[in-house]
Amino acid sequence: MSIVVSEHISSRRSNESESPSFELILKVITDGDDLGSDTEDIDVIDEVAAYLTANGILGIYNGLVNQSVDIDPVGPGVWTATVRYGLRKKPEAGNVVLSIDTSGGTHHITQSLATIAKYAPSGSVAPPVEGIGDTGEGRLEGVDIHIPAFAFSLKTFKDPATMTTAYIKTLYKLSGSVNDAIWPSVFAGQFILPGMFATGECLFLGASLSQSSSERWTTIDMKFVGSINANNLTVGGITGIVKKGHDYLWVRYAKKEKHTRVNPGSSAVLRSDLIDEAQAVYVEQVYPYKNFSSLGLGF
């Protein structure tokens, strides 16, 4: 099958405004036994690409960047290829775009920072409690509070030739892991957070990859969540608790009888209350530690 590519008479429409554009229209004629087949479609695409390459206009025309190539059948063996150029710059491979979201989220807690006041009827004393919402019925109700969060994404652009099966598997295996060392270790261009995360503070949620037929690069959007490591936490009467940012902390409570003096200043009257007391605190590792240098970001 032979294919002839030539410029259409209606080609070279341009716009000279603040957002200049240029449109190249090609006429493609084919003949042979493959008319109407998938093979013909592929051959036409290859010949259009070869024509643009041979004329040095595959990527850029007069300073304008190739934005899209549309190939449409006109009739048996006849095609029209429309190539559009504009100001949009193609990103350089390896560039990183950072987006940050600190809008936060909610977290259920049973321990407050401090009990700043408590009240009881005149002549009585508020019973002791060991947490928020200690109703004396054997449970701590707790409360949902708004907490700060550090969610961010890193969008990078790569040459499709570098998107190997091994690299994609690496992204998959690193998803749901935390950094095993200070990260990032160096300053890298647009990335403004060198050394921000201590070991265990950054959770890699995963990545999404996309590539269209008109683009000559692969876009990778990686999502992360940061959580600061904690030292010397206190739960009830338990102090000195150390917890990595994405470890899980839980508390074991035990029933304890506590006596409170009622009617202070008068004859000794003791009231017995059954309260939930923090008996032990457990810190669990729930995410594996991985080397984030394997993400392919260059840092």
C-alpha positions, 0 to 999 in steps of 0.5 A: 500500500502506498501513502501520499501526504501533502498539504491541503489548500485550506492549510496554514490558518493562524491567529496572531492574538495574545495567544497565537495559534497555527493550524496545519492541514494535511491531505493523506491519500492511500491505495492498496488492499488494506483500505478500511482496515486497522492496518491502514489506520496505523500506516496513516498515523505513521506517515503523518508523523514521518511527514512532520518529522521530515519537515522539522515541525513534529514538535514546534512550528515557528516557536509554537508547540504542537498541541494536538494531531487529529486524523479523520477519514474523508472517504475511501482511502482519503484522510485529513490530518489537522495539526494544531500549534499554540503557546502551551509549553511542554514540561521538561522531563523531570520537572516537579510541581508541588501542591499542598493542602493543610485543610485538615481533618477530624480525629476522635480523641478520649484525652484532652490537653487539660480539664480547665474547669469542672462544676457540681451542685452546691455542697458537692464535688464533681466526680473524678474522670479519666477522659472525655465523656467518662459517664461512669458507665464503663466507657469514654465517649470522647469527641471528634476534633478538627486537627491539622493535616499536611496532604500534598502531591508531587506531579512530575513529567517523564519520557514514556521511554522511561516508564518501564514495567519495573518502575511502575511495579516500584510505585505500586510496592511503595504505596502505603509505606512511610519514609525510612530516612529523612526525606527529601535528603536534598533540595531539588528545584521546585521542591521546597521541602528539603529535609522536612520529614523525619523518618516515619513522618511521610506516608506515600498514598500512591500515584496515578499515571496518564498519557494521551496520544497527543502528548509526548510525555507521561504525567505522574501524580504522587500523593502523600500525607505528613504527620509529625513524630511525637515525643513525650506524649501523656495519656492519663497518668502515663507519660513519656510516650514516643510515637512515630507520625503514622504509627497507631496509638491505643489505650487499655483502660481498667475500672478503678474505684476512686474515693472523693471527699464530699462537702469539703470543710464539713465532716468527712464524707467519702463518695466512691466512684467507678472510673476508667483509668488508663492502664497501658498505652500501646504504639503499633507500627502499621505501615512498612518503612521504604526507601523513597529515593526509588520514587524516581523524583531525583531526591 
